[in-house]
Each structure stands twice: as structure tokens, then as C-alpha cells.
Amino acid sequence: MITLSVLLTTFVVVFPVELPDKTLVATLVLTTRYRRPRAVLAGVVLAFAVQVVIAVAFGSALGLLPARVVAGVVALLFAVGAFLLLREGFGAADDDEAEQAAAGREQLPWWRISLTSFGVLFAAEWGDASQLAVAALAASYRNPLSVGLGAWFALALVATIAVVVGTRVAGRLPVQLIQRVAGAVFAVFAVVALVELVRR
């Protein structure tokens, strides 16, 4: 049974935690890279749905996952993403090649962009503060449906904001500049995750 107060409480807790988070930046980067906002949004929202189901289902048990393994995998994923983005950002010889590369990305199949977006966000969300918050709320309220819906609505709204911003930015900035900035951001995420790994 859905309890509106639990749903709204979960939304209010998760939304501000996720708004400045790496998942928003990752969604924005995916939108500027692929320029098929609906495909990116579909993949991201589905990834959030699966993560919410996992968090609600396992509750506080998610906190028992090996923290060092989670931090190591996240660091590796962001490091690889940074390498690929920076290679593309600095690799094009001129504007014509950059425009051709952008056009090639636009022609990727819808399902492939969605699947890539799903994979990136699904991996990035593991061990995230919002996921742990959802697990704790599910354990506290014992109302998994209300907690799950509240969390998913908050995450979907964050993803929508990122896609809208990413769509507007993509049309105004050079592709190479977007790739370089995105690569730098991913590199910072990789370093942060590596620092967390060393501290644990």
C-alpha cells in the first residue's frame, strides 16, 4: 500500500542528495555525447529503477558489500571513461572531423545509447549515498513500495534535469570542448573513488 507521507519523505531525502551527485554529471555527459536525449533518459531512468528495487529489496544489507571492491570498481570505470573522453576530445585534427564524429554518434541505434546509459548509471550508482539512504528508509518505514516510488521519482527528476541541461549545452558548445570537460570530470571522479579506496 502506498503511503503519501512516506513517498514524499523519501523524495525530499533523495532529491537533494542526488542533485549535485556524479550521476547527474554522468547523465549530462551522456546527453552531450550522444545527443539522443530520450534514449539517454530511458537508459538512465531504467538503471535508477533497478537500483531502487535492489536497495529496497536488500535494505541495510547493501551496507555489508565490501566497500573496497565497490570503490575500486567505480574508480576503474570512471578512469576508463575519462581516458576515452579525453582521447576523443584531443584526438580530432580539425572541426570537420569533430563534426563528423558528432554526426556518427547521433546515428547510433536508440537501443545502443539506452543500453550504454543504463550500464554507466547502473555502475555509478553502486554504493552511492542515495542508494544507501533508500535502503535505510526501506528498513525504517517497512513500506517498500512507497519508499521505492519516492526514490525513483526523485532520481528520474534529477535525470530529466540533466538531460534538459545537456541538450541545451550540446547545441552551443564545440564537441571537442565538451569531450575535454567531460573527460576531466570523469578523471576527478576516478581520483575521488581511488582516495576512498585507499582510506578503506
MILUMKE-298210 format. One record per residue: residue number from 1; x, z, y of N, C-alpha, C, CB in turn. Coordinates in steps of 0.05 Angstrom, whole numbers. Each point is the difference from the previous one (the first is absolute). Glycine has a CB too. Layout:
BEGIN
+-----+--------+--------+--------+--------+--------+--------+--------+--------+--------+--------+--------+--------+
!   n !    npx !    npz !    npy !   capx !   capz !   capy !    cpx !    cpz !    cpy !   cbpx !   cbpz !   cbpy !
+-----+--------+--------+--------+--------+--------+--------+--------+--------+--------+--------+--------+--------+
! NUM !      X !      Z !      Y !      X !      Z !      Y !      X !      Z !      Y !      X !      Z !      Y !
...
+-----+--------+--------+--------+--------+--------+--------+--------+--------+--------+--------+--------+--------+
END
This chain:
BEGIN
+-----+--------+--------+--------+--------+--------+--------+--------+--------+--------+--------+--------+--------+
!   n !    npx !    npz !    npy !   capx !   capz !   capy !    cpx !    cpz !    cpy !   cbpx !   cbpz !   cbpy !
+-----+--------+--------+--------+--------+--------+--------+--------+--------+--------+--------+--------+--------+
!   1 !     17 !      0 !    -24 !    -17 !      0 !     24 !     18 !      0 !     25 !    -37 !     25 !    -25 !
!   2 !     29 !    -41 !     45 !     16 !     -2 !     24 !     -9 !     21 !     20 !      6 !    -49 !     -7 !
!   3 !     14 !     64 !     17 !     -5 !     20 !     20 !     13 !    -10 !     26 !     -1 !     38 !    -34 !
!   4 !    -15 !    -42 !     54 !      9 !    -13 !     25 !     22 !     17 !     14 !    -45 !    -21 !      5 !
!   5 !     42 !     47 !     -6 !     20 !     18 !     13 !     27 !     -3 !    -13 !    -37 !     32 !     13 !
!   6 !     37 !    -34 !    -40 !     26 !     -3 !    -14 !     12 !    -27 !      5 !    -16 !     31 !    -36 !
!   7 !     -1 !    -52 !     36 !      9 !    -27 !      6 !     13 !     -1 !     28 !    -36 !    -19 !    -30 !
!   8 !     22 !     30 !     50 !     10 !     -1 !     28 !     26 !     17 !      3 !    -47 !     -7 !     16 !
!   9 !     48 !     30 !    -29 !     23 !     17 !      1 !     24 !    -14 !    -12 !    -28 !     41 !     -4 !
!  10 !     25 !    -55 !    -18 !     21 !    -15 !    -12 !      9 !    -22 !     18 !    -18 !     11 !    -45 !
!  11 !     -1 !    -26 !     57 !      7 !    -21 !     18 !     17 !     10 !     23 !    -43 !    -24 !    -12 !
!  12 !     34 !     46 !     24 !     14 !     12 !     23 !     28 !      9 !     -7 !    -44 !     14 !     19 !
!  13 !     47 !     -4 !    -44 !     27 !      9 !     -8 !     18 !    -24 !     -6 !    -21 !     41 !    -19 !
!  14 !     11 !    -62 !      5 !     17 !    -22 !     -9 !      7 !    -19 !     22 !    -21 !      5 !    -45 !
!  15 !      1 !    -12 !     62 !      5 !    -21 !     21 !     23 !      5 !     18 !    -48 !     -8 !     -1 !
!  16 !     51 !     32 !     14 !     23 !      4 !     17 !     26 !      2 !    -14 !    -30 !     23 !     30 !
!  17 !     30 !    -15 !    -56 !     24 !      1 !    -16 !     10 !    -28 !     -5 !    -14 !     44 !    -21 !
!  18 !     -4 !    -62 !     15 !      7 !    -27 !     -8 !      5 !    -19 !     23 !    -27 !      7 !    -40 !
!  19 !     16 !     -1 !     64 !      2 !    -18 !     23 !     29 !     -6 !      8 !    -44 !     17 !     15 !
!  20 !     61 !      3 !    -13 !     28 !     -7 !      7 !     18 !     -4 !    -24 !     -7 !     26 !     42 !
!  21 !     -4 !    -29 !    -65 !     15 !      0 !    -25 !     12 !    -27 !     -6 !    -29 !     37 !    -17 !
!  22 !     47 !    -37 !     -3 !     14 !    -25 !     -8 !    -20 !    -21 !    -11 !     41 !     27 !     -9 !
!  23 !    -63 !    -18 !     -2 !    -19 !    -19 !    -12 !    -13 !    -17 !     22 !     -9 !     32 !    -37 !
!  24 !      5 !    -21 !     61 !    -11 !    -15 !     22 !     21 !    -22 !      8 !    -28 !     40 !     16 !
!  25 !     53 !    -32 !    -14 !     21 !    -18 !      8 !      3 !    -22 !    -22 !     24 !     36 !     26 !
!  26 !    -24 !    -28 !    -51 !      2 !    -19 !    -22 !    -23 !    -21 !      1 !     24 !     35 !    -28 !
!  27 !    -48 !    -25 !     33 !    -23 !    -19 !      2 !      3 !    -19 !     23 !    -29 !     35 !    -21 !
!  28 !     38 !    -24 !     44 !      5 !    -17 !     24 !     21 !    -21 !     -6 !    -12 !     39 !     30 !
!  29 !     33 !    -31 !    -44 !     22 !    -19 !     -7 !    -11 !    -22 !    -19 !     34 !     36 !      5 !
!  30 !    -50 !    -28 !    -25 !    -11 !    -20 !    -18 !    -18 !    -20 !     15 !      2 !     34 !    -37 !
!  31 !    -17 !    -24 !     56 !    -18 !    -17 !     15 !     16 !    -20 !     17 !    -34 !     37 !      2 !
!  32 !     55 !    -28 !     11 !     16 !    -19 !     16 !     16 !    -19 !    -18 !      4 !     35 !     36 !
!  33 !      2 !    -27 !    -60 !     15 !    -17 !    -18 !    -17 !    -22 !    -12 !     30 !     38 !    -10 !
!  34 !    -53 !    -31 !      0 !    -17 !    -20 !    -15 !    -21 !    -13 !     17 !      8 !     27 !    -40 !
!  35 !    -17 !    -14 !     61 !    -19 !    -11 !     19 !    -27 !     -9 !    -14 !     39 !    -15 !     27 !
!  36 !    -45 !     29 !    -48 !    -27 !     -2 !    -12 !    -11 !     28 !     -1 !     12 !    -42 !    -29 !
!  37 !    -23 !     51 !     51 !     -7 !     28 !      3 !    -20 !      9 !    -21 !      8 !     -5 !     48 !
!  38 !    -27 !    -11 !    -55 !    -20 !      9 !    -20 !     12 !      4 !    -27 !    -35 !    -25 !     25 !
!  39 !     54 !      8 !    -32 !     13 !      4 !    -26 !     17 !     25 !      0 !      1 !    -50 !     -6 !
!  40 !     14 !     55 !     28 !     16 !     24 !      2 !    -19 !     25 !     -1 !     35 !    -25 !     27 !
!  41 !    -56 !     24 !    -11 !    -19 !     23 !      1 !    -12 !      6 !    -27 !    -10 !    -11 !     47 !
!  42 !      2 !    -10 !    -62 !    -11 !      3 !    -26 !     19 !     14 !    -19 !    -28 !    -41 !      7 !
!  43 !     53 !     32 !     -7 !     20 !     13 !    -18 !      6 !     28 !      8 !     20 !    -44 !     -7 !
!  44 !    -18 !     49 !     33 !      6 !     27 !      9 !    -23 !     20 !     -5 !     29 !    -20 !     36 !
!  45 !    -53 !     11 !    -30 !    -23 !     17 !     -5 !     -4 !      7 !    -30 !    -22 !    -20 !     42 !
!  46 !     28 !      0 !    -58 !     -2 !      5 !    -29 !     21 !     19 !     -9 !    -19 !    -46 !     -7 !
!  47 !     43 !     43 !     17 !     22 !     19 !     -6 !     -7 !     29 !      8 !     33 !    -37 !      6 !
!  48 !    -45 !     39 !     18 !     -9 !     27 !      9 !    -22 !     11 !    -18 !     12 !    -13 !     47 !
!  49 !    -30 !     -4 !    -56 !    -21 !      9 !    -18 !     11 !     11 !    -26 !    -31 !    -34 !     21 !
!  50 !     50 !     19 !    -32 !     12 !      9 !    -26 !     15 !     26 !      4 !      4 !    -47 !    -15 !
!  51 !     11 !     49 !     38 !     15 !     25 !      5 !    -18 !     24 !      5 !     36 !    -28 !     19 !
!  52 !    -58 !     23 !     -6 !    -20 !     22 !      4 !    -11 !      9 !    -26 !    -11 !    -18 !     46 !
!  53 !      4 !     -1 !    -63 !    -11 !      8 !    -27 !     20 !     16 !    -15 !    -28 !    -42 !     -1 !
!  54 !     53 !     34 !      1 !     21 !     14 !    -14 !      3 !     29 !     12 !     24 !    -44 !    -10 !
!  55 !    -23 !     45 !     37 !      4 !     26 !     13 !    -23 !     19 !     -7 !     25 !    -22 !     37 !
!  56 !    -50 !     12 !    -36 !    -23 !     16 !     -5 !     -1 !      8 !    -30 !    -25 !    -23 !     37 !
!  57 !     32 !      4 !    -54 !     -2 !      6 !    -29 !     20 !     21 !     -9 !    -15 !    -47 !     -6 !
!  58 !     39 !     45 !     16 !     21 !     18 !     -9 !      3 !     25 !     18 !     23 !    -39 !    -19 !
!  59 !    -36 !     38 !     43 !      1 !     23 !     18 !     28 !     10 !      6 !    -44 !     12 !    -18 !
!  60 !     48 !     13 !     16 !     26 !     11 !      7 !     21 !     -6 !    -21 !    -24 !     36 !     23 !
!  61 !     17 !    -48 !    -46 !     19 !     -7 !    -20 !     20 !    -21 !     10 !    -34 !     11 !    -35 !
!  62 !     26 !    -27 !     55 !     18 !    -20 !     11 !     25 !     13 !     12 !    -39 !    -30 !      9 !
!  63 !     36 !     55 !      1 !     22 !     14 !     11 !     22 !      7 !    -21 !    -31 !     18 !     34 !
!  64 !     24 !    -21 !    -60 !     19 !      6 !    -21 !     17 !    -24 !     -8 !    -32 !     33 !    -16 !
!  65 !     26 !    -56 !     28 !     18 !    -24 !     -6 !     28 !      6 !     11 !    -40 !    -31 !      3 !
!  66 !     60 !     21 !    -18 !     28 !      5 !     10 !      4 !    -11 !     28 !     16 !     -1 !    -48 !
!  67 !    -12 !     18 !     67 !      3 !     -8 !     28 !     24 !    -18 !      4 !    -21 !     43 !     14 !
!  68 !     43 !    -38 !    -29 !     24 !    -17 !      3 !     -5 !    -28 !     -9 !     28 !     41 !     -6 !
!  69 !    -43 !    -44 !    -15 !     -6 !    -27 !    -11 !    -17 !    -15 !     21 !      2 !     17 !    -48 !
!  70 !    -23 !     -4 !     58 !    -17 !    -13 !     20 !     16 !     -9 !     24 !    -39 !     28 !    -16 !
!  71 !     56 !     -9 !     27 !     15 !     -7 !     24 !     20 !    -22 !     -6 !     -4 !     47 !     16 !
!  72 !     16 !    -48 !    -40 !     19 !    -21 !     -7 !    -13 !    -27 !     -1 !     26 !     34 !    -25 !
!  73 !    -49 !    -35 !     12 !    -14 !    -26 !     -2 !     -9 !    -10 !     27 !    -16 !     13 !    -46 !
!  74 !      5 !      5 !     63 !     -9 !     -8 !     27 !     24 !    -11 !     16 !    -37 !     34 !     -2 !
!  75 !     60 !    -20 !      0 !     24 !     -8 !     15 !      9 !    -28 !     -9 !     14 !     48 !      5 !
!  76 !    -14 !    -52 !    -31 !      8 !    -26 !    -11 !    -19 !    -23 !      9 !     20 !     24 !    -40 !
!  77 !    -46 !    -19 !     38 !    -20 !    -20 !      8 !      3 !     -8 !     29 !    -31 !     18 !    -34 !
!  78 !     34 !      2 !     52 !      4 !     -6 !     28 !     26 !    -14 !      6 !    -29 !     39 !     11 !
!  79 !     50 !    -31 !    -26 !     26 !    -13 !      4 !     -1 !    -29 !     -8 !     23 !     44 !     -9 !
!  80 !    -36 !    -50 !    -13 !     -3 !    -28 !     -8 !    -16 !    -16 !     20 !      3 !     14 !    -48 !
!  81 !    -25 !     -1 !     57 !    -17 !    -13 !     21 !     15 !     -5 !     25 !    -39 !     22 !    -19 !
!  82 !     56 !     -3 !     28 !     16 !     -3 !     24 !     20 !    -23 !     -3 !     -5 !     48 !     10 !
!  83 !     18 !    -50 !    -34 !     19 !    -22 !     -5 !    -14 !    -27 !      2 !     27 !     31 !    -29 !
!  84 !    -50 !    -34 !     16 !    -14 !    -25 !      0 !     -9 !     -8 !     28 !    -15 !      9 !    -47 !
!  85 !      4 !     10 !     62 !    -10 !     -6 !     26 !     23 !     -7 !     19 !    -39 !     30 !     -8 !
!  86 !     61 !    -15 !      7 !     22 !     -6 !     18 !     14 !    -26 !     -7 !      7 !     49 !      5 !
!  87 !     -6 !    -55 !    -31 !     11 !    -26 !     -8 !    -16 !    -23 !     11 !     18 !     21 !    -42 !
!  88 !    -44 !    -19 !     41 !    -17 !    -21 !     12 !      2 !      0 !     30 !    -31 !      5 !    -39 !
!  89 !     32 !     18 !     51 !      1 !      2 !     29 !     26 !    -12 !     12 !    -28 !     40 !     -3 !
!  90 !     50 !    -37 !    -11 !     25 !    -11 !     10 !      9 !    -26 !    -13 !     13 !     47 !     10 !
!  91 !    -29 !    -55 !    -30 !      9 !    -23 !    -16 !     -7 !    -27 !     12 !     -4 !     29 !    -39 !
!  92 !    -18 !    -31 !     54 !     -9 !    -26 !     10 !     20 !    -10 !     21 !    -48 !     12 !     -9 !
!  93 !     55 !    -38 !      8 !     19 !    -11 !     18 !    -12 !     -6 !     27 !     24 !    -19 !    -39 !
!  94 !    -49 !     11 !     40 !    -12 !     -7 !     26 !    -30 !      6 !     -1 !     35 !    -35 !      8 !
!  95 !    -48 !     30 !     15 !    -29 !      6 !      2 !    -17 !    -18 !    -19 !      7 !     14 !     47 !
!  96 !      2 !    -39 !    -51 !    -16 !    -18 !    -18 !      0 !     12 !    -28 !     13 !    -40 !     28 !
!  97 !     10 !     49 !    -38 !      0 !     11 !    -27 !    -16 !     25 !     -1 !     45 !    -19 !     -7 !
!  98 !    -45 !     36 !     28 !    -16 !     24 !      0 !    -30 !     -7 !     -1 !     36 !     24 !     26 !
!  99 !    -44 !    -44 !    -11 !    -28 !     -9 !      0 !     -8 !    -10 !    -28 !      3 !    -11 !     49 !
! 100 !     15 !     -4 !    -61 !     -5 !    -11 !    -27 !     -3 !     23 !    -20 !     25 !    -42 !     11 !
! 101 !     -8 !     62 !     -8 !     -2 !     23 !    -18 !    -26 !     15 !      4 !     50 !      5 !      1 !
! 102 !    -58 !     -2 !     24 !    -26 !     13 !      5 !    -23 !    -16 !    -11 !     19 !     20 !     42 !
! 103 !    -18 !    -46 !    -39 !    -21 !    -17 !    -11 !     -1 !      3 !    -31 !      5 !    -32 !     39 !
! 104 !     18 !     33 !    -51 !      1 !      4 !    -29 !    -13 !     26 !     -9 !     42 !    -28 !     -1 !
! 105 !    -37 !     49 !     16 !    -12 !     26 !     -6 !    -30 !     -2 !      3 !     41 !     24 !     14 !
! 106 !    -51 !    -38 !      6 !    -28 !     -2 !      4 !    -14 !    -15 !    -23 !      8 !      0 !     49 !
! 107 !      6 !    -17 !    -64 !    -12 !    -16 !    -21 !      1 !     15 !    -27 !     14 !    -41 !     25 !
! 108 !     -4 !     65 !    -26 !      0 !     15 !    -25 !    -29 !      5 !     -9 !     44 !     22 !     12 !
! 109 !    -49 !    -22 !    -38 !    -28 !      5 !     -9 !     -9 !     27 !      9 !      8 !    -30 !    -40 !
! 110 !    -34 !     32 !     45 !    -13 !     25 !      9 !      6 !     22 !    -20 !    -36 !    -26 !     23 !
! 111 !     33 !     21 !    -49 !      3 !     21 !    -20 !     29 !     10 !     -1 !    -37 !    -21 !    -27 !
! 112 !     56 !      3 !     33 !     28 !      9 !     -1 !      7 !     19 !     23 !     12 !    -44 !    -22 !
! 113 !    -23 !     38 !     46 !      4 !     17 !     23 !    -13 !     27 !     -5 !      2 !    -40 !     30 !
! 114 !    -26 !     40 !    -42 !    -15 !     25 !     -6 !     15 !     16 !    -20 !    -43 !    -22 !     10 !
! 115 !     54 !      9 !    -30 !     15 !     14 !    -21 !     25 !     12 !     11 !    -19 !    -31 !    -35 !
! 116 !     34 !     16 !     51 !     24 !     11 !     13 !     -7 !     24 !     17 !     21 !    -46 !     -1 !
! 117 !    -41 !     43 !     17 !     -9 !     22 !     18 !     -8 !     25 !    -16 !    -15 !    -34 !     34 !
! 118 !      1 !     29 !    -56 !     -8 !     22 !    -18 !     25 !     14 !    -10 !    -42 !    -24 !    -13 !
! 119 !     62 !      9 !      3 !     24 !     12 !    -12 !     16 !     16 !     20 !      1 !    -38 !    -32 !
! 120 !      2 !     26 !     56 !     16 !     14 !     20 !    -13 !     27 !      8 !     17 !    -44 !     17 !
! 121 !    -42 !     43 !    -11 !    -14 !     24 !      9 !     -4 !     20 !    -23 !    -23 !    -27 !     35 !
! 122 !     18 !     18 !    -59 !     -3 !     18 !    -22 !     26 !     16 !     -5 !    -33 !    -32 !    -21 !
! 123 !     56 !     18 !     23 !     25 !     13 !     -4 !      7 !     19 !     24 !     16 !    -39 !    -27 !
! 124 !    -22 !     30 !     51 !      6 !     15 !     24 !    -16 !     26 !      1 !     12 !    -42 !     24 !
! 125 !    -36 !     42 !    -35 !    -18 !     23 !      3 !      6 !     22 !    -20 !    -34 !    -31 !     16 !
! 126 !     51 !     26 !    -36 !      6 !     21 !    -20 !     14 !     24 !     14 !      4 !    -35 !    -36 !
! 127 !    -14 !     58 !     31 !     12 !     24 !     11 !     -4 !      4 !     30 !     33 !     -3 !    -37 !
! 128 !    -50 !    -14 !     48 !     -5 !      1 !     29 !    -15 !     25 !      8 !      0 !    -51 !      2 !
! 129 !      2 !     59 !     23 !    -13 !     25 !      9 !    -30 !     -3 !     -4 !     36 !      8 !     33 !
! 130 !    -47 !    -31 !    -27 !    -29 !     -3 !     -2 !    -10 !      1 !    -29 !      1 !    -28 !     41 !
! 131 !     16 !     18 !    -60 !     -8 !      1 !    -28 !      0 !     29 !     -9 !     20 !    -45 !     -8 !
! 132 !      0 !     60 !     16 !      1 !     29 !     -7 !    -23 !     15 !     13 !     50 !     -3 !     -5 !
! 133 !    -57 !     -5 !     30 !    -22 !     13 !     13 !    -26 !     -5 !    -15 !     24 !     -4 !     44 !
! 134 !    -28 !    -21 !    -53 !    -24 !     -6 !    -15 !     -2 !     16 !    -26 !      1 !    -47 !     20 !
! 135 !     22 !     49 !    -33 !      1 !     16 !    -25 !     -8 !     29 !      6 !     36 !    -30 !    -19 !
! 136 !    -25 !     41 !     40 !     -6 !     28 !      7 !    -29 !      4 !      8 !     47 !      5 !     15 !
! 137 !    -58 !    -24 !      0 !    -28 !      2 !      8 !    -19 !     -3 !    -24 !     12 !    -19 !     44 !
! 138 !     -4 !      2 !    -63 !    -17 !     -4 !    -24 !      0 !     26 !    -16 !     11 !    -49 !     -2 !
! 139 !     12 !     62 !      0 !      2 !     26 !    -14 !    -16 !     22 !     14 !     46 !    -14 !    -18 !
! 140 !    -45 !     13 !     44 !    -14 !     22 !     16 !    -30 !     -3 !      0 !     40 !      2 !     29 !
! 141 !    -50 !    -26 !    -24 !    -29 !     -4 !      3 !    -14 !     -5 !    -26 !      9 !    -18 !     45 !
! 142 !      6 !      9 !    -65 !    -12 !     -7 !    -26 !    -23 !    -20 !      3 !     13 !     45 !    -17 !
! 143 !    -10 !    -63 !     35 !    -19 !    -21 !      5 !     15 !    -27 !      2 !    -32 !     33 !     24 !
! 144 !     41 !    -43 !    -47 !     18 !    -23 !      1 !    -11 !    -25 !     13 !     18 !     18 !    -41 !
! 145 !    -44 !    -23 !     39 !    -12 !    -24 !     12 !      1 !      2 !     30 !    -30 !     -5 !    -40 !
! 146 !     22 !     27 !     52 !      1 !      4 !     29 !     28 !     -2 !     11 !    -41 !     28 !     -3 !
! 147 !     60 !    -14 !    -11 !     28 !     -1 !      9 !     11 !    -28 !     -2 !      6 !     48 !    -15 !
! 148 !    -12 !    -61 !     -8 !     11 !    -27 !     -4 !    -10 !    -20 !     20 !      2 !     10 !    -48 !
! 149 !    -28 !     -9 !     54 !    -12 !    -18 !     20 !     11 !      5 !     28 !    -41 !     -3 !    -28 !
! 150 !     43 !     29 !     35 !     10 !      7 !     27 !     29 !    -10 !      3 !    -30 !     40 !      1 !
! 151 !     46 !    -36 !    -21 !     28 !     -9 !      1 !      2 !    -30 !      1 !     14 !     41 !    -25 !
! 152 !    -30 !    -54 !      9 !      1 !    -30 !     -1 !     -9 !    -12 !     26 !     -8 !      1 !    -49 !
! 153 !    -13 !     10 !     61 !     -9 !    -10 !     26 !     22 !      3 !     22 !    -48 !     12 !    -13 !
! 154 !     61 !     11 !     12 !     22 !      5 !     20 !     23 !    -20 !     -5 !    -12 !     49 !      2 !
! 155 !     20 !    -53 !    -26 !     22 !    -18 !     -6 !     -8 !    -29 !      6 !     16 !     31 !    -36 !
! 156 !    -40 !    -39 !     29 !     -9 !    -27 !      6 !     -1 !     -5 !     30 !    -27 !      0 !    -42 !
! 157 !     19 !     20 !     58 !      0 !     -3 !     29 !     28 !     -4 !     11 !    -42 !     28 !      2 !
! 158 !     61 !    -12 !    -13 !     28 !     -3 !      9 !     10 !    -28 !     -7 !      8 !     49 !     -7 !
! 159 !    -14 !    -59 !    -17 !      8 !    -27 !     -9 !    -12 !    -21 !     18 !      4 !     16 !    -47 !
! 160 !    -29 !    -13 !     54 !    -14 !    -19 !     18 !     14 !     -1 !     27 !    -44 !      8 !    -24 !
! 161 !     50 !     15 !     35 !     14 !      1 !     26 !     27 !    -14 !     -2 !    -23 !     44 !     11 !
! 162 !     38 !    -39 !    -32 !     26 !    -13 !     -3 !     -3 !    -30 !     -3 !     17 !     41 !    -22 !
! 163 !    -37 !    -51 !      8 !     -4 !    -29 !     -3 !     -8 !    -13 !     26 !    -13 !      8 !    -48 !
! 164 !     -4 !      5 !     63 !     -8 !    -11 !     26 !     24 !     -1 !     19 !    -47 !     19 !     -6 !
! 165 !     62 !      2 !      8 !     24 !      0 !     17 !     20 !    -20 !    -10 !     -7 !     48 !     11 !
! 166 !     11 !    -49 !    -37 !     19 !    -20 !    -11 !     -8 !    -28 !      5 !     11 !     33 !    -34 !
! 167 !    -36 !    -39 !     33 !    -10 !    -28 !      6 !      5 !     -7 !     29 !    -35 !      5 !    -36 !
! 168 !     31 !     13 !     54 !      4 !     -6 !     28 !     30 !     -3 !      7 !    -42 !     25 !     11 !
! 169 !     59 !     -8 !    -24 !     29 !     -1 !      5 !     11 !    -25 !    -11 !      3 !     49 !     -1 !
! 170 !    -12 !    -58 !    -23 !     11 !    -23 !    -13 !     -3 !    -25 !     16 !    -10 !     21 !    -43 !
! 171 !    -11 !    -24 !     58 !     -5 !    -24 !     16 !     16 !     -1 !     25 !    -44 !     -1 !    -19 !
! 172 !     57 !     23 !     27 !     14 !      1 !     26 !     30 !      3 !     -2 !    -41 !     19 !     18 !
! 173 !     51 !    -11 !    -41 !     29 !      5 !     -2 !     12 !    -21 !    -19 !     -7 !     49 !      9 !
! 174 !     33 !    -56 !     -5 !     13 !    -18 !    -18 !      2 !     12 !    -28 !     26 !    -19 !     38 !
! 175 !    -28 !      2 !    -58 !      1 !      9 !    -28 !     25 !     15 !     -6 !    -28 !    -39 !    -13 !
! 176 !     51 !     28 !     22 !     26 !     13 !     -5 !      1 !     28 !     11 !     22 !    -45 !      0 !
! 177 !    -32 !     49 !     24 !      0 !     26 !     12 !    -16 !     20 !    -16 !      6 !    -21 !     46 !
! 178 !    -30 !     12 !    -55 !    -17 !     17 !    -17 !     15 !      9 !    -25 !    -41 !    -23 !     18 !
! 179 !     54 !      3 !    -31 !     15 !      6 !    -25 !     22 !     20 !      5 !    -11 !    -46 !    -16 !
! 180 !     25 !     43 !     38 !     22 !     18 !      6 !     -9 !     29 !      5 !     25 !    -39 !     19 !
! 181 !    -46 !     41 !     -3 !    -11 !     26 !      6 !    -11 !     13 !    -25 !    -11 !    -14 !     47 !
! 182 !     -4 !     -1 !    -63 !    -11 !     10 !    -25 !     22 !      9 !    -19 !    -40 !    -31 !      6 !
! 183 !     61 !     15 !     -8 !     23 !      7 !    -17 !     13 !     26 !      9 !      7 !    -48 !     -9 !
! 184 !     -4 !     51 !     35 !     12 !     25 !     11 !    -18 !     24 !     -6 !     22 !    -26 !     36 !
! 185 !    -49 !     23 !    -33 !    -18 !     21 !     -6 !      1 !      8 !    -30 !    -30 !    -16 !     37 !
! 186 !     30 !     -4 !    -54 !      2 !      6 !    -29 !     26 !     14 !     -7 !    -29 !    -40 !     -9 !
! 187 !     51 !     32 !     23 !     26 !     12 !     -5 !     -1 !     30 !      8 !     23 !    -44 !      8 !
! 188 !    -36 !     50 !     14 !     -3 !     28 !      8 !    -16 !     15 !    -20 !      2 !    -14 !     48 !
! 189 !    -24 !      3 !    -59 !    -15 !     13 !    -21 !     17 !      5 !    -24 !    -42 !    -22 !     17 !
! 190 !     59 !      3 !    -24 !     17 !      3 !    -24 !     20 !     23 !      5 !     -4 !    -49 !    -10 !
! 191 !     15 !     51 !     34 !     19 !     22 !      6 !    -14 !     27 !     -1 !     27 !    -31 !     28 !
! 192 !    -51 !     32 !    -17 !    -16 !     25 !      0 !     -5 !      9 !    -28 !    -21 !    -12 !     44 !
! 193 !     12 !     -7 !    -61 !     -6 !      7 !    -28 !     26 !      8 !    -15 !    -38 !    -32 !      0 !
! 194 !     61 !     20 !      7 !     25 !      7 !    -12 !      8 !     28 !      8 !     14 !    -48 !      0 !
! 195 !    -18 !     55 !     25 !      6 !     27 !     10 !    -17 !     21 !    -15 !     13 !    -19 !     45 !
! 196 !    -38 !     12 !    -49 !    -18 !     18 !    -15 !     10 !      4 !    -29 !    -39 !    -14 !     29 !
! 197 !     49 !     -8 !    -40 !     10 !      1 !    -28 !     24 !     18 !     -1 !    -17 !    -46 !     -8 !
! 198 !     35 !     44 !     27 !     24 !     17 !      0 !     -7 !     29 !      4 !     27 !    -39 !     18 !
! 199 !    -46 !     44 !     -1 !     -8 !     28 !      6 !    -12 !     14 !    -24 !     -7 !    -13 !     47 !
! 200 !     -6 !     -3 !    -65 !    -12 !     11 !    -23 !     20 !      1 !    -22 !    -45 !    -17 !     13 !
+-----+--------+--------+--------+--------+--------+--------+--------+--------+--------+--------+--------+--------+
END
